[in-house]
Amino acid sequence: MNIPKMIIFDYGQTLVTEKPFDGLKGTKDVLSRATDNTCTVSAEEIQALANELNKEIGRYGVDFEKQNMLEIHNHVFQRYLYEYFDIELTKSPEEVERIFENAASVAEPTNNIEEFLKFLENENIRTSVISNISFSGDMLKSRINRYIPSHKFEFIIASSEYGFRKPHRRIFEIALRKAKLDANDVWYCGDNAVFDVDGAAACGLHSVWYKGAIEKSNKCMPKKKCLQIMDWNELIDIIKRSVEVSDCTSYLRGPYNFQVQATENTNK
């Protein structure tokens, strides 16, 4: 197993454990800021349309195999949603998104992720993020900085900004281009067997299936070969052992060119 030059992380249920998403709560908060709602549309009506649209575009509420691999940016989505009901919002798309997100989504760092990131920093192993998320890239960055302020990722890719969702190869390929690394030098850690594990492995990355945040809700098994962990400390131990093996191999192949040869037993 090669020691990774970079580890790329999924966001939700990998870097952070997300609590149940409450879209209705977010919609209620946005609607309370509306400057014109002449048809007196309720938050429940808006959220019902949002749920319907998400199914139509193949984002949520459908089987993994049927989910769309193209992403629609949340700013476009929320524009359609509120203009459909002729609701006027004077706040910017960024502000509307922030209001919705703050009310709808709550998360916390996964167990021992900060210790693992500190370990990677000490080992000079680079880090980055790829997330399937309709929120803007700026919103994703602010969320990561909110929950894990002690670590700076080299780059953060939100599918909303790049058009493609995991497991599409294009989103993994753009990450490799940005990192300027070959796939076999990169590990990808994620919770989703289809999007993260199989998607990354299909592009030649070494897949790590992190099951610590949602073990009970895993319904799919990866089809590709992967490393499975429940806690980030497990991965620390695995990388440490890989480093030790690498150091030992380098020593045996070093300037003294030691060789281990089979010798005949002369005690007859």
Secondary structure in CASP SS format (residue, H / E / C, confidence):
PFRMAT SS
TARGET T0000
AUTHOR 0000-0000-0000
METHOD secondary structure of the structure
MODEL  1
M C 1.00
N C 1.00
I C 1.00
P C 1.00
K C 1.00
M E 1.00
I E 1.00
I E 1.00
F E 1.00
D C 1.00
Y C 1.00
G E 1.00
Q C 1.00
T C 1.00
L C 1.00
V E 1.00
T E 1.00
E E 1.00
K C 1.00
P C 1.00
F C 1.00
D C 1.00
G H 1.00
L H 1.00
K H 1.00
G H 1.00
T H 1.00
K H 1.00
D H 1.00
V H 1.00
L H 1.00
S C 1.00
R C 1.00
A C 1.00
T C 1.00
D E 1.00
N C 1.00
T C 1.00
C C 1.00
T C 1.00
V C 1.00
S C 1.00
A H 1.00
E H 1.00
E H 1.00
I H 1.00
Q H 1.00
A H 1.00
L H 1.00
A H 1.00
N H 1.00
E H 1.00
L H 1.00
N H 1.00
K H 1.00
E H 1.00
I C 1.00
G C 1.00
R C 1.00
Y C 1.00
G C 1.00
V C 1.00
D C 1.00
F H 1.00
E H 1.00
K H 1.00
Q C 1.00
N C 1.00
M C 1.00
L E 1.00
E C 1.00
I C 1.00
H C 1.00
N H 1.00
H H 1.00
V H 1.00
F H 1.00
Q H 1.00
R H 1.00
Y H 1.00
L H 1.00
Y H 1.00
E H 1.00
Y H 1.00
F C 1.00
D C 1.00
I C 1.00
E E 1.00
L C 1.00
T C 1.00
K C 1.00
S C 1.00
P H 1.00
E H 1.00
E H 1.00
V H 1.00
E H 1.00
R H 1.00
I H 1.00
F H 1.00
E H 1.00
N H 1.00
A H 1.00
A H 1.00
S C 1.00
V C 1.00
A E 1.00
E E 1.00
P E 1.00
T C 1.00
N C 1.00
N C 1.00
I H 1.00
E H 1.00
E H 1.00
F H 1.00
L H 1.00
K H 1.00
F H 1.00
L H 1.00
E H 1.00
N H 1.00
E C 1.00
N C 1.00
I C 1.00
R E 1.00
T E 1.00
S E 1.00
V E 1.00
I E 1.00
S E 1.00
N C 1.00
I C 1.00
S C 1.00
F C 1.00
S C 1.00
G H 1.00
D H 1.00
M H 1.00
L H 1.00
K H 1.00
S H 1.00
R H 1.00
I H 1.00
N H 1.00
R H 1.00
Y H 1.00
I C 1.00
P C 1.00
S C 1.00
H C 1.00
K C 1.00
F C 1.00
E C 1.00
F C 1.00
I E 1.00
I E 1.00
A E 1.00
S H 1.00
S H 1.00
E H 1.00
Y H 1.00
G C 1.00
F E 1.00
R C 1.00
K C 1.00
P C 1.00
H C 1.00
R H 1.00
R H 1.00
I H 1.00
F H 1.00
E H 1.00
I H 1.00
A H 1.00
L H 1.00
R H 1.00
K H 1.00
A H 1.00
K C 1.00
L C 1.00
D C 1.00
A H 1.00
N H 1.00
D H 1.00
V E 1.00
W E 1.00
Y E 1.00
C E 1.00
G E 1.00
D C 1.00
N C 1.00
A H 1.00
V H 1.00
F H 1.00
D H 1.00
V H 1.00
D H 1.00
G H 1.00
A H 1.00
A H 1.00
A H 1.00
C C 1.00
G C 1.00
L C 1.00
H E 1.00
S E 1.00
V E 1.00
W E 1.00
Y E 1.00
K C 1.00
G C 1.00
A C 1.00
I C 1.00
E H 1.00
K H 1.00
S H 1.00
N C 1.00
K C 1.00
C C 1.00
M C 1.00
P C 1.00
K C 1.00
K C 1.00
K C 1.00
C C 1.00
L E 1.00
Q E 1.00
I E 1.00
M C 1.00
D C 1.00
W H 1.00
N H 1.00
E H 1.00
L H 1.00
I H 1.00
D H 1.00
I H 1.00
I H 1.00
K H 1.00
R H 1.00
S H 1.00
V H 1.00
E H 1.00
V H 1.00
S H 1.00
D H 1.00
C H 1.00
T H 1.00
S H 1.00
Y H 1.00
L H 1.00
R C 1.00
G C 1.00
P C 1.00
Y C 1.00
N C 1.00
F C 1.00
Q C 1.00
V C 1.00
Q C 1.00
A C 1.00
T C 1.00
E C 1.00
N C 1.00
T C 1.00
N C 1.00
K C 1.00
END
